[in-house]
């Protein structure tokens, strides 16, 4: 950490870096401009200006990942989902901000540019861009993506170590959204593959990185399954009408998935130790879900699932990203013995990236956190806390020029009550000056932040991240 007076000189250097970054690109695509614009260089900084007080119990790395294309030959055809992955990390230790660094995920192309050999590990003969999520598991950090590519192992300083399905030798791609069972330490995931359109796979990864279970689930049309959910007894499968499009693929579409009105929208329940023949399917009105929040079993044998619902997705221009039209936060109930999903709207406020206290994964819970978001016209936003029992909502607005990405909840201590913890996020300046990491007290939303850590660079708007605590 440095003092506020030392910080003045640092800010001058950052301003020059910011101007250089803006000159590096001349894009004509909203996902290459403004707060989305790629960061042209990798940085490491151990001189970080801190406002407020970092909680001493936060020892680990706040990691974030998103697209950051090295070059774009034709901005008119660039799709946000397809950019090279870049990881950002802020190391906190005993009340100090120790370092910030950003590193490209070491694809073969990235490493070749640096004169390095390919990273160890297998490849699957498909695009190796990994840019969607980053987690800690089996003693490593892992960058993740969906549609068939392998995870990428990173060391504690965000450098690429290897490709592979964790520590397994199984030739399978993975997903961007596994769910950790806090009781067993296992990861549960639904994985789809861009080359396999008639099935998806349920994988269970042990705490030491081996595949314990694999179940093949028959599907049609090659559906995109970005997320899933678990309860104490069930795996929840979202089979919704965004599917592989041969037309998009043959005509050069960067993302070959489109809205498909011919594809039946349904939600499946698979017993966690069952087979595909044991699944129960529930019809749902056509819609799309990128992200679940949590799910749980009820004493009556039903399953409750909380989701952010998009009325449609990829139903317009080829390069459209996620839009903010017709977005609701909903509670879905799958009743035992029934075949139709019951939908209840919790909030009609536009929001995304729902999170919760993940010690409650697969169990009844009370508090859900999300951020207001509009990717078509990025604007200042708030973190939103839904009290699902009390039916109330509280907010924290980050400021007139600031837009938060996904927030991560970290309990204050091992026995902390639900909602007794910190909300951490990367917060982006919409004027394109350097970003912040903001730490909020979840029980004091609307009050001054617990701490604000000023970063040396502008972090582009991206996807997901997690707090990866020291072991």
C-alpha positions in Angstrom: 0.0 0.0 0.0 1.1 3.6 -0.6 0.0 6.9 1.0 -2.5 9.2 -0.7 0.3 11.7 -1.5 2.4 9.0 -3.2 -0.8 8.1 -5.1 -0.8 11.4 -7.0 2.3 10.5 -8.9 1.0 7.0 -9.6 -2.2 8.5 -11.0 -0.2 10.6 -13.5 1.5 7.5 -14.8 -1.8 5.7 -15.0 -3.3 8.5 -17.0 -0.5 8.2 -19.6 -1.1 4.5 -19.8 -4.8 5.1 -20.3 -4.1 7.4 -23.3 -1.7 4.9 -24.8 -4.4 2.1 -24.4 -7.0 4.2 -26.1 -4.7 4.9 -29.1 -3.9 1.1 -29.5 -7.4 0.4 -30.9 -9.6 2.1 -33.5 -12.6 -0.2 -33.3 -16.1 0.1 -34.8 -17.9 -2.4 -32.5 -19.4 -1.5 -29.2 -17.7 -4.5 -27.6 -14.3 -3.0 -28.6 -15.1 0.5 -27.4 -15.4 2.5 -24.2 -15.5 0.3 -21.1 -15.3 -2.9 -23.2 -12.1 -1.8 -25.0 -9.3 -4.3 -24.7 -6.3 -3.7 -22.4 -3.2 -3.8 -24.7 -0.6 -4.8 -22.1 0.0 -7.0 -19.0 0.7 -5.1 -15.8 2.0 -5.9 -12.3 1.7 -3.3 -9.5 2.6 -3.5 -5.8 1.9 0.1 -5.2 -1.9 0.4 -4.7 -3.8 3.3 -3.2 -6.3 2.2 -0.6 -9.2 4.3 0.8 -10.7 2.9 4.0 -9.6 -0.3 5.7 -9.3 -3.8 4.1 -10.7 -6.5 6.4 -7.7 -8.4 7.9 -9.5 -11.7 7.5 -9.5 -11.4 3.7 -6.4 -13.4 2.7 -6.5 -14.6 -0.9 -7.0 -13.3 -4.5 -10.0 -11.7 -6.0 -9.8 -13.1 -9.5 -11.7 -11.9 -12.6 -11.7 -13.0 -16.2 -13.1 -11.7 -19.5 -12.5 -11.2 -23.2 -9.4 -9.2 -24.2 -8.6 -9.7 -27.9 -4.9 -9.3 -28.8 -5.9 -8.0 -32.2 -9.1 -7.7 -34.2 -8.6 -8.0 -38.0 -12.2 -7.1 -38.7 -14.0 -5.2 -35.9 -17.3 -5.5 -37.8 -17.4 -9.3 -37.2 -16.0 -9.4 -33.7 -18.2 -11.0 -31.1 -17.6 -10.2 -27.4 -17.9 -13.9 -26.3 -14.9 -14.9 -28.5 -12.1 -12.6 -27.4 -8.8 -13.9 -25.9 -9.1 -14.5 -22.2 -7.4 -12.2 -19.7 -7.3 -12.8 -16.0 -7.2 -10.0 -13.4 -6.2 -10.6 -9.8 -6.0 -8.5 -6.6 -4.0 -10.1 -3.8 -5.2 -9.2 -0.3 -3.2 -10.2 2.8 -3.6 -9.2 6.5 -5.3 -5.9 5.7 -3.0 -5.0 2.8 -3.4 -4.8 -0.9 -0.3 -6.7 -1.9 -0.5 -6.7 -5.7 -2.6 -6.3 -8.8 -1.7 -8.1 -12.0 -3.4 -9.1 -15.2 -2.3 -11.9 -17.5 -3.5 -13.4 -20.8 -4.6 -17.0 -20.5 -1.8 -18.8 -22.3 -3.3 -20.1 -25.5 -0.9 -21.4 -28.1 -1.2 -18.2 -30.1 -0.5 -16.0 -27.0 2.5 -18.0 -26.0 3.9 -18.1 -29.6 3.8 -14.3 -29.7 6.0 -14.3 -26.6 8.4 -16.9 -28.0 7.2 -19.5 -25.6 6.4 -23.2 -26.4 2.8 -24.3 -26.0 1.7 -25.0 -22.5 1.6 -28.7 -21.5 -1.6 -30.7 -21.7 -4.0 -32.0 -24.3 -6.0 -30.0 -26.8 -9.4 -31.0 -28.3 -9.0 -29.6 -31.8 -11.4 -26.8 -31.2 -11.0 -23.1 -30.3 -8.8 -22.8 -27.2 -10.0 -19.4 -26.1 -10.7 -19.6 -22.4 -12.3 -16.4 -21.1 -15.5 -16.9 -19.0 -14.8 -17.9 -15.4 -12.0 -18.6 -12.9 -12.2 -20.8 -9.8 -10.0 -22.4 -7.3 -10.1 -26.2 -7.1 -7.7 -29.1 -6.4 -5.0 -26.7 -5.2 -4.9 -24.6 -8.4 -6.6 -21.7 -10.1 -8.6 -22.7 -13.2 -9.7 -20.6 -16.1 -12.9 -22.0 -17.6 -15.0 -21.8 -20.8 -17.8 -23.8 -22.2 -18.7 -25.6 -25.5 -15.9 -28.2 -25.3 -12.6 -26.6 -24.5 -10.4 -27.8 -21.6 -9.9 -25.8 -18.4 -6.5 -24.0 -18.1 -4.5 -24.3 -14.8 -2.9 -21.1 -13.5 -0.4 -20.6 -10.7 -0.9 -18.2 -7.8 0.4 -15.3 -9.9 -2.0 -16.0 -12.8 0.6 -17.5 -15.1 -0.6 -20.4 -17.3 0.6 -23.9 -16.3 -1.3 -26.4 -18.3 -4.4 -27.4 -20.2 -6.6 -30.4 -19.1 -9.7 -31.6 -17.4 -8.4 -30.8 -13.9 -6.2 -33.8 -12.9 -8.2 -36.3 -15.0 -6.9 -37.9 -18.2 -10.5 -38.1 -19.6 -10.9 -36.5 -23.0 -13.8 -34.2 -22.2 -14.4 -30.5 -22.3 -15.9 -28.7 -19.3 -18.2 -25.7 -18.6 -17.8 -22.2 -17.3 -20.3 -22.8 -14.5 -19.6 -25.7 -12.2 -21.2 -25.7 -8.8 -19.3 -26.7 -5.7 -21.1 -28.9 -3.1 -19.8 -27.4 0.2 -20.5 -30.7 2.0 -18.4 -33.0 -0.3 -16.0 -30.5 -2.0 -17.1 -31.9 -5.4 -17.8 -29.9 -8.5 -21.0 -30.6 -10.3 -21.4 -29.5 -13.9 -23.5 -29.8 -17.1 -21.1 -29.7 -20.1 -22.1 -29.2 -23.7 -19.8 -29.5 -26.7 -20.0 -27.6 -30.0 -19.2 -30.8 -31.8 -21.8 -33.0 -30.0 -25.4 -31.8 -30.7 -27.3 -34.9 -29.5 -26.1 -35.0 -25.9 -24.7 -33.1 -22.9 -22.8 -34.6 -20.0 -23.1 -34.4 -16.3 -19.7 -34.5 -14.7 -18.7 -34.7 -11.0 -15.1 -33.7 -10.2 -13.6 -34.8 -6.9 -11.8 -32.5 -4.5 -8.5 -33.8 -5.9 -9.5 -33.1 -9.5 -10.6 -36.5 -10.8 -13.8 -37.4 -12.6 -16.0 -39.5 -10.3 -19.2 -39.5 -12.4 -20.2 -39.0 -16.0 -23.7 -39.3 -17.3 -24.6 -38.7 -21.0 -28.0 -36.9 -21.3 -29.8 -37.0 -24.7 -30.8 -33.6 -26.2 -31.7 -32.2 -29.6 -30.4 -29.3 -31.8 -27.2 -28.8 -29.7 -28.5 -26.4 -27.0 -26.3 -23.8 -25.3 -26.3 -24.6 -21.5 -24.3 -21.8 -19.9 -25.3 -22.7 -16.3 -27.0 -25.3 -14.2 -27.8 -25.8 -10.5 -27.7 -28.4 -7.8 -29.8 -29.3 -4.8 -29.0 -31.7 -2.0 -30.4 -34.5 -4.2 -30.8 -33.3 -7.8 -28.9 -31.9 -10.7 -30.9 -29.2 -12.5 -30.5 -29.1 -16.3 -31.6 -26.1 -18.4 -32.5 -27.1 -22.0 -33.7 -23.8 -23.5 -34.2 -22.6 -27.1 -30.7 -21.1 -27.9 -29.1 -23.8 -30.1 -26.3 -24.5 -32.5 -27.0 -22.8 -35.9 -25.5 -24.4 -38.9 -26.4 -21.3 -40.9 -24.4 -19.1 -38.6 -21.5 -21.4 -38.7 -21.5 -21.7 -42.5 -21.9 -18.0 -43.1 -19.0 -17.0 -40.8 -20.9 -16.2 -37.6 -18.4 -15.7 -34.8 -20.9 -17.3 -32.3 -22.8 -20.1 -34.0 -25.8 -20.1 -31.6 -29.2 -18.5 -32.2 -32.7 -18.4 -30.8 -34.5 -21.5 -32.1 -38.3 -21.3 -31.7 -38.6 -25.0 -32.8 -36.6 -26.1 -29.7 -38.8 -27.1 -26.8 -38.0 -25.2 -23.6 -37.7 -27.5 -20.6 -36.0 -28.0 -17.3 -34.7 -31.4 -16.2 -34.1 -33.0 -12.8 -31.5 -35.7 -12.6 -30.9 -37.5 -9.3 -27.3 -36.8 -8.4 -26.5 -40.5 -8.3 -28.9 -41.4 -11.0 -28.8 -42.1 -14.7 -30.3 -40.2 -17.7 -33.3 -42.7 -17.7 -34.1 -41.4 -14.2 -34.6 -37.8 -15.3 -37.9 -35.9 -14.9 -38.5 -33.1 -17.5 -40.7 -30.0 -16.9 -41.9 -27.7 -19.7 -41.4 -24.0 -19.4 -42.4 -21.0 -21.6 -39.7 -20.2 -24.1 -37.0 -18.0 -22.6 -33.3 -18.1 -21.8 -31.3 -18.3 -18.6 -27.6 -17.5 -18.6 -27.3 -17.7 -14.8 -28.9 -19.5 -11.9 -28.6 -18.2 -8.4 -29.4 -21.2 -6.1 -31.7 -24.2 -5.9 -33.0 -26.5 -3.1 -35.3 -29.3 -2.3 -38.5 -28.7 -0.3 -40.0 -31.1 2.3 -42.8 -31.9 -0.1 -40.3 -33.2 -2.7 -40.4 -30.2 -5.0 -37.4 -28.3 -6.3 -37.1 -24.5 -6.0 -34.8 -22.7 -8.5 -34.0 -19.0 -8.6 -32.8 -17.6 -12.0 -32.3 -14.5 -14.1 -34.6 -14.9 -17.1 -34.2 -13.3 -20.5 -37.3 -13.2 -22.6 -35.3 -13.9 -25.7 -31.6 -14.3 -26.6 -29.5 -14.1 -29.8 -32.7 -13.4 -31.8 -31.5 -10.3 -33.6 -28.4 -9.0 -35.4 -25.5 -11.5 -35.6 -23.2 -9.6 -33.3 -25.7 -8.9 -30.6 -24.6 -9.7 -27.1 -26.8 -10.3 -24.0 -29.4 -7.6 -24.0 -31.4 -6.0 -21.2 -34.9 -6.4 -22.7 -37.4 -8.5 -20.8 -35.1 -9.5 -18.0 -36.6 -10.7 -14.7 -35.4 -12.3 -11.5 -37.7 -15.3 -10.9 -38.4 -18.2 -8.7 -39.2 -21.4 -10.5 -40.9 -24.3 -8.7 -40.8 -27.9 -10.1 -43.5 -29.7 -8.2 -43.2 -33.5 -7.7 -45.5 -35.3 -10.0 -46.1 -32.3 -12.2 -44.7 -31.5 -15.7 -44.9 -27.7 -16.0 -42.5 -25.2 -14.3 -44.4 -22.7 -12.1 -42.9 -19.2 -12.4 -43.0 -16.4 -9.9 -41.4 -13.0 -10.7 -39.3 -11.7 -7.7 -38.1 -8.6 -9.4 -38.6 -6.8 -12.8 -35.6 -4.7 -12.3 -33.0 -5.3 -15.0 -30.1 -7.3 -13.4 -27.7 -10.1 -14.0 -24.8 -12.2 -12.4 -26.8 -13.4 -9.4 -24.8 -14.6 -6.4 -25.4 -15.8 -2.8 -23.6 -17.1 0.2 -22.3 -20.3 -1.4 -22.1 -22.1 1.9 -25.8 -22.5 1.2 -25.4 -24.1 -2.2 -28.2 -26.6 -2.8 -29.9 -25.6 0.5 -32.7 -23.1 1.4 -31.3 -19.6 1.6 -32.5 -16.1 2.2 -30.3 -13.5 0.4 -29.5 -13.1 -3.3 -27.2 -10.4 -4.7 -27.1 -9.2 -8.3 -26.0 -6.1 -10.2 -28.1 -3.8 -12.4 -26.8 -4.1 -15.9 -27.3 -2.8 -19.5 -24.6 -4.0 -21.9 -26.1 -2.1 -24.8 -25.6 1.2 -23.1 -23.3 0.8 -20.0 -24.3 3.1 -17.3 -23.9 3.6 -13.5 -25.4 0.7 -11.6 -26.0 -0.7 -8.1 -25.6 -4.0 -6.3 -29.0 -5.3 -5.4 -29.7 -7.4 -2.3 -32.9 -9.4 -2.4 -34.3 -10.6 1.0 -36.2 -13.6 -0.3 -37.9 -14.2 2.9 -38.8 -10.7 3.8 -39.7 -9.7 0.2 -37.6 -6.5 0.4 -34.7 -5.2 -1.7 -31.7 -3.0 -0.7 -29.1 -1.3 -2.9 -25.7 0.2 -3.0 -25.0 2.7 -5.8 -21.3 2.9 -6.7 -21.4 6.5 -8.0 -22.3 8.6 -11.0 -19.5 7.3 -13.2 -19.1 3.8 -11.9 -20.4 0.4 -13.0 -19.8 -2.7 -10.9 -19.3 -6.1 -12.5 -20.4 -9.3 -10.7 -20.2 -9.2 -6.9 -18.8 -12.0 -4.8 -20.0 -12.7 -1.2 -17.3 -13.7 1.3 -18.4 -14.5 4.9 -16.7 -12.6 7.6 -15.7 -15.8 9.4 -16.4 -19.5 9.3 -19.5 -19.3 11.6 -20.9 -16.1 10.2 -24.6 -15.9 9.6 -26.0 -15.6 6.1 -25.5 -12.0 4.8 -22.8 -11.4 7.5 -20.0 -10.8 5.1 -18.3 -8.7 2.4 -19.3 -8.0 -1.1 -16.3 -7.7 -3.4 -16.3 -6.5 -7.0 -14.3 -4.9 -9.8 -15.9 -1.5 -10.5 -15.4 0.2 -13.8 -15.1 3.9 -14.5 -17.4 4.7 -17.5 -15.0 7.6 -18.4 -12.5 4.9 -19.1 -10.0 5.8 -16.4 -8.5 3.2 -14.1 -10.9 0.8 -12.2 -11.4 0.1 -8.5 -12.0 -2.9 -6.4 -14.7 -2.1 -3.9 -15.4 -3.9 -0.6 -18.9 -3.5 0.9 -20.3 -4.7 4.2 -23.3 -6.7 3.0 -25.3 -5.7 6.1 -24.7 -2.0 5.5 -25.6 -1.5 1.8 -25.9 2.2 1.0 -23.2 3.2 3.6 -19.7 4.1 2.7 -17.6 1.2 1.4 -15.4 -0.7 3.8 -12.5 -0.2 1.4 -11.8 1.0 -2.2 -8.6 -0.2 -3.8 -7.5 1.9 -6.8 -6.1 -0.3 -9.6 -3.3 0.8 -12.0 -5.3 0.1 -15.1 -8.8 0.2 -16.6 -10.2 -3.3 -16.3 -12.5 -4.0 -19.3 -16.1 -5.1 -18.7 -16.0 -8.8 -18.6 -17.6 -11.9 -17.2 -17.1 -13.8 -14.0 -14.8 -14.0 -11.0 -14.4 -15.5 -7.5 -12.7 -14.9 -4.2 -10.0 -17.6 -4.0 -9.1 -17.8 -0.3 -5.7 -19.1 0.9 -5.9 -22.7 1.7 
